[in-house]
Amino acid sequence: MTKPLLRLAAVTVVGMLALAACSSDAGTEGSTVGGTDAAPSEVRLGLALSTLNNPFFVSLRDGAQAAADEAGVELVVTDARDDATQQADQVQNFSAQQLDAVLINPVDSDAAGAMLAPLVQSGTPIVAVDRAVNGAEVDSFIASDNVAGGKLAAEALAAAIGETGKVIVLQGVAGTSASRERGQGFSEGIAAFPNIEVVAMQPADFDRAKGLDVATNLLQANPDVVGIFAENDEMALGAIQALGSRAGTDVFVVGFDGTDDGVAAIDAGTLYASIAQQPEALGRAAVEAALALVAGEPVEATVGVPVVVLSAQSAS
């Protein structure tokens, strides 16, 4: 199976995103962005990312940047390096810069509420992307359907191991909605298979190196494991490294994100499947929502971007 075949399943869904729009008043002078009175070059958006040490978020940034470039607006991007305190400082700087709108991919969904409070009070439009914000009301939340994706992952892993055996779960960053929702979906999905037992669950922080370390330890403690679900492809690739020649033969691994490296591992036969998000579509939709909000247009409170299963079987 070839990589292009896999990619056929992950078609862009930007055109499917329902962002309600109102027409701008007739007679407005000068060029506009979505109806805003500011010239495109004067509109400035801030994008606070949890990390750029992950290809998924690099793709999300690229999608957001492409949308900003097409609209002729400035996009200020920050990288919190998975540090909630650093992200709080970056958001505070956004507030001081009086940006027209702020897009945030939280390091910690619970911590994000307090850091966004000044922006909420000032009436600055806020769009959460990929991960929810708890404790503050944002204007729109752009995300993949992580619960549905977790269920798809459970079904894929069950198929790989013949619906029987012991499995382990590599969890993402604690406190993130993505990890909670993917874990919830997987737990709900795997419950439909009574002969499958989840023998261990441990965070590896969405990181490949940590995925390697955690998987190594869990496999040593549970040598008869036949399946691994990792809540992102980076951890899945770490688990594959821990498994060595056992990956795809004795032990089957399912990841989440559909990254290029994940697709390559599916092609190589070491990764059984990945639940494919569309990070470029997420980033693009977030910018489009922010521009609509700047223009005073109504935006859906939640915009869901579909996920699909990528596997050798799904593309055959």
C-alpha positions in Angstrom: 0.0 0.0 0.0 1.3 3.4 -0.8 1.2 6.7 1.1 -1.0 8.4 -1.4 -3.7 5.7 -1.0 -3.7 6.4 2.7 -4.0 10.1 2.2 -7.2 9.7 0.1 -9.1 9.0 3.3 -8.1 12.3 4.9 -9.7 14.7 2.5 -9.9 18.3 3.7 -13.1 19.4 5.3 -12.7 23.1 5.5 -15.5 23.5 3.0 -17.8 21.6 5.4 -17.3 23.9 8.4 -20.4 25.9 9.0 -19.4 29.4 9.9 -22.5 31.6 9.7 -21.8 34.9 8.0 -23.5 38.2 7.8 -23.1 40.6 4.9 -21.2 43.8 5.6 -22.9 47.2 5.4 -23.0 48.7 1.9 -20.9 51.7 1.3 -18.1 50.8 3.8 -14.9 52.5 2.6 -11.6 50.7 2.1 -10.9 47.0 1.9 -12.3 44.7 4.6 -11.7 41.3 6.1 -15.0 39.5 6.5 -16.7 42.8 7.0 -14.4 44.3 9.6 -13.7 48.0 9.2 -10.0 47.5 9.6 -7.8 47.0 6.5 -6.5 43.4 6.2 -3.0 44.4 7.1 -4.2 46.0 10.3 -5.9 42.9 11.6 -3.6 41.0 14.0 -4.4 37.5 15.4 -2.5 35.6 18.1 -2.1 31.9 18.0 -0.9 30.4 21.3 0.2 26.8 20.7 1.0 24.2 23.3 4.1 23.0 21.5 5.8 23.0 18.1 7.9 20.0 19.1 5.2 17.8 17.5 4.5 17.5 13.8 0.7 17.7 14.4 0.9 21.2 15.8 3.4 22.2 13.2 0.7 21.3 10.6 -2.0 23.1 12.6 0.2 26.2 12.6 0.8 25.9 8.9 -3.0 25.6 8.2 -3.6 28.7 10.3 -0.8 30.6 8.6 -2.0 29.8 5.2 -5.5 31.0 6.1 -4.1 34.2 7.6 -1.9 34.8 4.5 -4.8 34.4 2.1 -6.8 36.9 4.2 -4.0 39.3 4.3 -3.8 39.5 8.1 -0.9 39.1 10.6 -0.7 35.9 12.7 1.5 36.1 15.8 2.4 32.5 16.8 3.9 31.4 20.2 5.2 28.1 21.3 4.7 27.2 25.0 6.8 24.1 24.8 4.2 22.2 26.9 4.6 24.6 29.8 1.4 26.1 31.1 3.2 28.9 33.0 5.0 29.9 29.8 1.8 29.9 27.9 0.2 32.1 30.5 3.0 34.7 30.0 2.5 34.5 26.2 -1.3 35.1 26.5 -0.6 38.0 28.8 1.6 39.4 26.1 -1.2 39.0 23.6 -3.4 41.0 25.9 -0.8 43.8 26.2 -0.5 43.8 22.4 -4.3 44.3 22.1 -4.6 41.8 19.3 -7.9 41.6 17.4 -8.5 38.0 18.4 -6.7 35.2 20.1 -6.6 31.5 19.2 -5.4 29.1 21.8 -4.4 25.5 21.9 -4.0 25.0 25.6 -1.2 23.2 27.3 -3.6 22.5 30.2 -7.4 23.0 29.6 -8.0 23.7 33.3 -5.2 26.3 33.6 -6.3 28.1 30.4 -9.4 29.6 31.9 -7.6 31.8 34.4 -5.1 33.0 31.8 -7.8 34.0 29.4 -10.0 35.8 31.9 -8.5 39.3 31.1 -9.2 38.8 27.4 -12.7 37.7 28.1 -13.3 40.8 30.2 -11.9 43.0 27.5 -14.3 41.4 24.9 -11.4 40.1 22.8 -12.7 37.2 20.6 -11.2 33.9 21.6 -11.1 30.6 19.6 -10.0 27.4 21.2 -8.5 24.9 18.8 -8.0 21.1 19.2 -8.2 21.3 23.1 -11.0 22.9 25.1 -10.8 25.7 27.6 -12.2 25.0 31.1 -13.3 27.9 33.4 -13.7 30.5 30.7 -16.3 31.0 28.0 -14.6 31.1 24.5 -16.4 32.2 21.4 -15.8 29.1 19.4 -14.2 25.7 19.8 -12.6 24.0 16.8 -11.8 20.4 17.3 -11.7 16.9 16.0 -14.3 14.5 17.4 -11.9 12.9 19.9 -14.5 10.7 21.6 -15.6 9.2 18.3 -11.9 8.8 17.4 -11.2 6.9 20.6 -14.0 4.5 19.8 -12.6 4.0 16.3 -9.2 3.3 17.8 -10.7 0.6 20.1 -12.5 -1.1 17.2 -9.3 -1.0 15.1 -7.2 -2.5 17.9 -9.8 -5.2 18.6 -9.8 -6.2 14.9 -6.0 -6.3 14.9 -5.8 -8.7 17.9 -8.8 -10.9 17.1 -10.9 -9.3 19.8 -9.0 -11.0 22.6 -6.0 -10.4 24.7 -4.3 -7.9 27.0 -3.6 -4.3 25.9 -2.0 -1.2 27.3 -2.8 2.5 26.8 -0.3 5.3 26.5 -2.1 8.5 27.6 -1.4 12.1 26.6 -0.8 15.2 28.7 -2.9 15.0 31.8 -5.4 17.8 32.0 -5.9 18.1 28.2 -9.3 17.6 26.8 -7.8 15.7 23.9 -6.4 13.1 26.2 -9.5 12.8 28.3 -11.8 12.5 25.3 -9.7 10.0 23.4 -9.3 7.9 26.5 -13.0 8.1 27.2 -13.9 7.0 23.6 -11.4 4.2 23.8 -12.7 2.9 27.1 -16.2 3.0 25.9 -15.3 1.3 22.6 -13.2 -1.4 24.2 -15.9 -2.3 26.6 -17.8 -3.9 23.7 -15.1 -6.6 23.6 -15.3 -8.6 26.8 -12.3 -10.8 25.9 -10.0 -7.7 25.8 -8.4 -6.6 29.1 -6.7 -3.2 29.6 -3.9 -4.1 32.0 -2.1 -0.7 32.2 -2.7 2.9 31.4 0.1 5.5 31.9 0.7 9.1 30.6 3.6 9.6 28.1 2.7 13.3 27.5 2.1 12.9 23.7 5.9 12.6 23.3 7.8 10.0 21.3 10.8 9.7 23.7 8.5 9.4 26.7 6.4 6.9 24.7 9.5 4.8 24.3 10.3 4.9 28.0 6.8 4.3 29.2 6.1 1.5 26.7 9.4 -0.2 27.6 8.5 -0.3 31.3 4.9 -1.4 30.7 5.9 -4.1 28.4 8.5 -5.4 30.9 5.7 -5.5 33.5 3.2 -7.1 31.1 5.1 -9.3 28.7 2.0 -11.0 27.3 0.5 -7.8 26.0 -0.8 -8.1 22.4 -2.0 -4.6 21.7 -1.2 -0.9 22.4 -3.3 2.2 22.0 -1.4 5.4 22.0 -3.4 8.6 22.2 -1.2 10.2 19.5 1.2 9.0 16.8 4.3 10.3 18.5 3.7 8.0 21.5 2.8 5.2 19.1 6.1 5.5 17.3 7.9 5.4 20.7 6.0 2.2 21.5 7.0 0.7 18.1 10.6 1.5 18.9 10.2 -0.2 22.3 8.7 -3.3 20.6 11.4 -3.6 17.9 10.7 -6.6 15.6 7.5 -7.5 17.6 5.7 -4.4 16.3 3.1 -5.5 13.7 3.7 -9.2 14.3 3.3 -10.1 18.0 2.0 -6.8 19.2 -0.3 -4.4 17.3 -0.2 -0.6 17.8 -2.9 1.9 17.0 -2.1 5.6 17.2 -4.0 8.9 16.7 -3.4 11.9 14.4 -2.5 10.5 11.0 0.8 12.3 10.9 3.3 11.7 8.0 5.5 9.6 10.3 2.5 7.6 11.4 1.4 7.0 7.8 5.0 5.9 7.0 4.8 3.4 9.9 1.5 2.0 8.5 3.2 1.6 5.1 6.1 -0.2 6.9 3.7 -2.5 8.7 4.8 -1.5 12.2 1.7 0.6 13.0 -1.6 -1.1 12.5 -3.7 2.0 12.2 -4.0 5.7 13.1 -7.1 7.7 13.7 -6.4 10.6 11.3 -7.1 14.2 12.4 -6.7 17.0 9.9 -4.6 19.5 11.7 -4.3 21.9 8.7 -8.1 22.0 8.5 -8.2 22.7 12.3 -5.8 25.6 12.0 -7.5 27.1 8.9 -11.0 26.8 10.5 -9.7 28.5 13.7 -8.5 31.5 11.7 -11.7 31.7 9.7 -13.7 31.7 12.9 -11.5 34.4 14.4 -11.9 36.6 11.4 -15.7 36.2 11.4 -15.7 37.1 15.1 -13.6 40.2 14.4 -16.1 41.2 11.8 -18.9 40.8 14.3 -20.4 37.8 12.5 -22.0 34.8 14.3 -19.9 31.7 14.6 -20.8 28.2 15.7 -20.0 27.6 19.3 -18.5 24.2 18.4 -17.1 23.2 15.0 -16.3 19.5 14.6 -13.8 18.2 12.1 -14.3 14.5 11.3 -11.7 11.8 11.9 -11.1 8.7 9.9 -9.2 5.4 10.3 -6.0 5.1 8.3 -4.8 1.5 7.9 -3.6 -0.9 5.3 -7.0 -2.4 5.3 -8.9 0.9 4.9 -7.0 1.8 1.8 -6.9 -1.7 0.2 
